[in-house]
Amino acid sequence: MNDYHLHTYLCKHGEGHVQDYVQAALQRGLSEIGFAEHIPIPGLDDPDGRMLLDEFEIYQSEIEKAQKDFPDIKIKMGIEADYMPKYMPFIESFLKQHPFDFIIGSVHFIDDWDFTNPAHAEKMNTFGVNETYRSYYRLLNEAANCGLYDIIGHFDIPKKFGKFASCDLTPEIETALDAIKKNNIALDVNTSGIRKTVGEIHPSPDILKKAFMRDIPVVIGSDAHRPQEVAFHFNETVALLTGIGYQHTVSYEKRKPKLTLITDQPISSGI
């Protein structure tokens, strides 16, 4: 079993070093993990949301050391790269400079508003819940079509704080899913929503069913920001995916995808 969405202290809102997450993964019986630290973006006012540009070498060196120190588990270096039109020249250049195993594309921002940050969540009331969702799916569709990403992160993240659109978003959701399929991108089945106000996985089971009907591959990720969150609710997530019909998840090496059979072996729930 793999967990392909792990953060560390370097993101400024997480805890623990790379080795702490590796040890947690081993104790939970995982065979492979992928770190996906938030990409540095110079000029973006996000002091608590990501590593700094000069910290990337620390991130890379911690992963390389862990790969040597823990030969019994596969450790992949990924990145979670925002899709932000204003900053895409830098983001594209940065991604091309480094040897990532996988790149998660995520939409956290509408313009310079991080709608996923609890400190800024109330702005959704003034911006408009429906407009937030419409803007999000428009940006997600652009992200899927931009050619930079291997995985789309936490699809349907605007529901994080328990606010849902009152309009029918089926056309927007299906357009985004069609773009993901057309561009051979996988979906991050992200269990962090279960820890949040919404109490539900990203994406929702209904969206996962639409993805399965399109033969869109999936990657399971805990979006852990603390070592104890590694493989969070993975047993339930595996049951959900196999119930829908999924038999495989995807793993990556140097941006090359490989199907991995979903195991029914229970994951340990704690360290």
C-alpha positions in Angstrom: 0.0 0.0 0.0 1.2 3.5 -0.9 0.7 6.9 0.7 1.5 9.5 -2.0 0.8 12.8 -0.2 3.0 13.7 2.7 4.2 17.0 4.0 6.8 18.0 6.7 7.7 20.8 8.9 9.1 22.6 5.8 5.6 23.7 4.8 5.3 25.9 7.9 2.0 24.3 9.0 3.3 20.8 9.4 5.3 18.9 11.9 8.1 16.3 11.7 11.1 15.5 9.5 11.1 13.1 6.5 12.5 10.3 8.7 9.6 10.7 11.1 7.1 10.0 8.3 9.2 7.1 7.0 9.2 5.5 10.4 5.4 6.0 10.8 4.9 4.5 7.3 7.0 1.4 8.2 5.0 0.8 11.4 1.8 1.0 9.5 2.9 -1.6 6.9 3.2 0.7 3.9 5.5 -0.4 1.1 5.9 3.0 -0.6 5.5 6.6 0.2 5.7 9.9 -1.7 6.6 13.3 -0.2 4.7 16.2 -1.8 5.9 19.4 -0.1 4.3 22.6 -1.2 6.2 24.3 -3.9 8.1 27.5 -3.1 6.7 30.6 -5.0 8.8 33.7 -4.6 6.6 36.8 -4.4 3.5 35.0 -3.1 2.3 36.3 0.2 1.9 32.9 1.9 4.3 32.8 4.9 2.6 29.9 6.6 1.9 27.8 3.5 5.1 26.5 1.9 8.8 26.1 2.0 11.1 28.9 0.9 13.1 28.6 -2.2 16.4 28.2 -0.4 14.9 25.4 1.7 14.3 23.1 -1.3 17.8 21.7 -1.0 17.0 20.7 2.6 13.9 18.9 1.4 15.8 17.1 -1.3 18.7 16.1 0.9 16.4 14.8 3.7 14.6 12.5 1.2 17.9 11.3 -0.4 19.2 10.5 3.1 16.0 8.6 4.0 16.3 6.6 0.8 19.7 5.4 1.9 18.8 4.9 5.6 15.5 3.0 5.0 16.0 0.5 2.2 12.9 -1.6 3.1 10.5 1.0 1.8 10.3 2.9 -1.5 10.6 6.7 -0.9 9.7 9.0 -3.8 10.3 12.7 -4.1 7.3 14.6 -5.3 6.0 18.2 -5.1 2.6 19.7 -4.7 2.6 22.5 -7.2 -0.2 25.1 -7.1 -1.9 26.1 -10.3 -1.9 30.0 -10.2 -2.0 31.7 -13.6 0.0 34.7 -12.3 2.9 32.5 -11.2 2.9 29.8 -13.8 6.1 31.0 -15.6 8.1 30.5 -12.4 6.2 27.3 -11.4 6.8 25.7 -14.8 10.5 26.6 -14.8 11.0 25.3 -11.3 9.3 22.0 -12.0 11.5 21.4 -15.1 14.7 22.0 -13.1 14.3 19.2 -10.6 14.1 15.4 -10.8 10.7 14.8 -9.3 9.1 11.3 -9.3 5.6 12.9 -9.4 4.0 16.3 -9.5 0.6 16.9 -7.8 -1.3 19.9 -9.3 -3.6 21.6 -6.8 -5.8 24.6 -6.8 -5.7 26.4 -3.4 -6.0 30.0 -4.6 -8.5 32.1 -6.5 -6.3 35.0 -7.5 -4.3 35.7 -4.3 -7.0 34.3 -2.0 -6.2 31.0 -0.4 -9.7 29.7 0.1 -8.3 26.5 1.8 -6.6 28.4 4.6 -8.8 28.6 7.8 -7.6 32.1 8.4 -9.2 33.3 5.2 -12.2 30.9 5.0 -14.8 33.5 5.9 -14.1 35.4 2.6 -16.2 32.7 0.9 -19.3 34.3 2.3 -18.5 37.6 0.6 -17.0 36.1 -2.6 -20.0 33.8 -2.8 -20.1 30.0 -2.2 -21.3 29.2 -5.7 -18.8 31.5 -7.3 -16.0 29.9 -5.3 -16.9 26.5 -6.6 -17.3 27.7 -10.2 -14.0 29.5 -10.1 -12.3 26.5 -8.5 -13.5 24.1 -11.2 -12.6 26.5 -14.0 -9.0 26.7 -12.6 -8.9 22.9 -12.1 -9.8 22.4 -15.7 -7.0 24.8 -16.8 -4.6 22.9 -14.5 -5.5 19.6 -16.0 -4.9 21.0 -19.5 -1.6 22.8 -18.8 0.5 19.7 -19.2 2.6 20.0 -16.0 0.9 17.6 -13.6 0.8 13.8 -13.0 -1.9 13.9 -10.3 -4.7 16.4 -9.5 -4.8 17.0 -5.8 -7.8 16.9 -3.5 -10.5 17.4 -6.2 -13.5 19.2 -4.6 -11.4 20.9 -1.9 -13.8 24.0 -1.6 -16.1 21.8 0.6 -13.3 21.6 3.2 -15.1 23.9 5.7 -18.5 22.3 5.1 -19.9 24.8 2.7 -21.6 23.5 -0.4 -22.8 25.1 -3.6 -26.5 25.5 -4.0 -26.2 25.3 -7.8 -25.8 22.3 -10.0 -22.1 21.9 -10.6 -22.3 18.7 -12.7 -21.2 20.3 -15.9 -18.2 21.9 -14.3 -17.2 18.7 -12.5 -17.6 16.6 -15.6 -15.6 19.0 -17.7 -12.7 18.9 -15.2 -12.9 15.1 -15.1 -12.9 14.9 -18.9 -9.7 17.1 -19.0 -8.1 14.9 -16.4 -8.8 11.8 -18.5 -7.8 13.4 -21.8 -4.4 14.4 -20.3 -3.7 11.0 -18.6 -3.7 12.4 -15.1 -4.5 10.5 -11.9 -6.8 11.6 -9.1 -5.5 12.1 -5.6 -7.9 10.2 -3.3 -7.2 12.4 -0.4 -8.3 11.3 3.1 -7.6 14.7 4.8 -11.2 15.8 4.4 -12.2 13.2 7.0 -10.1 15.2 9.5 -11.7 18.5 8.5 -15.1 20.1 9.1 -16.6 18.4 6.1 -15.8 14.9 7.4 -15.6 13.5 3.9 -12.9 12.2 1.5 -11.7 14.2 -1.5 -13.2 13.7 -4.0 -16.6 12.6 -2.9 -17.8 9.1 -3.6 -20.1 10.4 -6.3 -17.2 12.1 -8.1 -15.1 9.0 -7.6 -17.8 7.0 -9.4 -17.7 9.4 -12.3 -13.9 9.1 -12.4 -14.1 5.3 -12.4 -16.6 5.4 -15.4 -14.0 7.4 -17.2 -11.2 5.0 -16.3 -9.3 7.7 -14.5 -6.5 6.1 -12.3 -6.2 7.0 -8.6 -3.5 7.6 -6.0 -4.3 7.3 -2.3 -2.9 10.1 -0.1 -3.3 11.1 3.5 -2.2 14.7 3.0 -0.4 14.1 6.3 1.0 17.2 8.0 2.0 15.2 11.1 3.6 11.7 11.2 0.6 10.2 13.1 -1.6 11.1 10.1 0.3 8.8 7.7 -2.2 6.3 6.0 -5.1 8.0 7.8 -8.3 6.1 7.2 -6.7 4.0 4.4 -8.6 0.8 5.3 -12.0 2.6 4.8 -10.7 4.3 1.6 -9.6 1.0 0.1 -13.0 -0.5 0.9 -14.6 2.5 -0.8 -12.4 2.3 -3.9 -12.9 -1.5 -4.4 -16.6 -1.1 -3.8 -16.7 1.4 -6.7 -14.7 -1.1 -8.8 -11.1 0.1 -8.6 -8.5 -2.6 -8.5 -5.3 -0.6 -8.9 -3.6 2.6 -7.7 -0.8 4.3 -9.4 2.8 4.7 -8.3 5.5 6.8 -10.0 9.2 6.8 -10.6 10.7 9.7 -12.5 7.3 10.8 -13.7 6.5 7.3 -15.1 3.3 5.8 -13.9 2.9 2.2 -12.9 -0.3 0.4 -11.9 -0.2 -1.3 -8.5 -2.7 -3.8 -7.3 -4.8 -2.5 -4.3 -4.1 -4.7 -1.4 -6.7 -5.7 1.2 -4.1 -6.1 3.8 -5.2 -3.9 6.8 -3.1 -0.9 7.6 -2.1 -0.3 11.2 -4.0 2.7 12.7 -1.2 4.0 14.9 2.4 4.2 15.7 
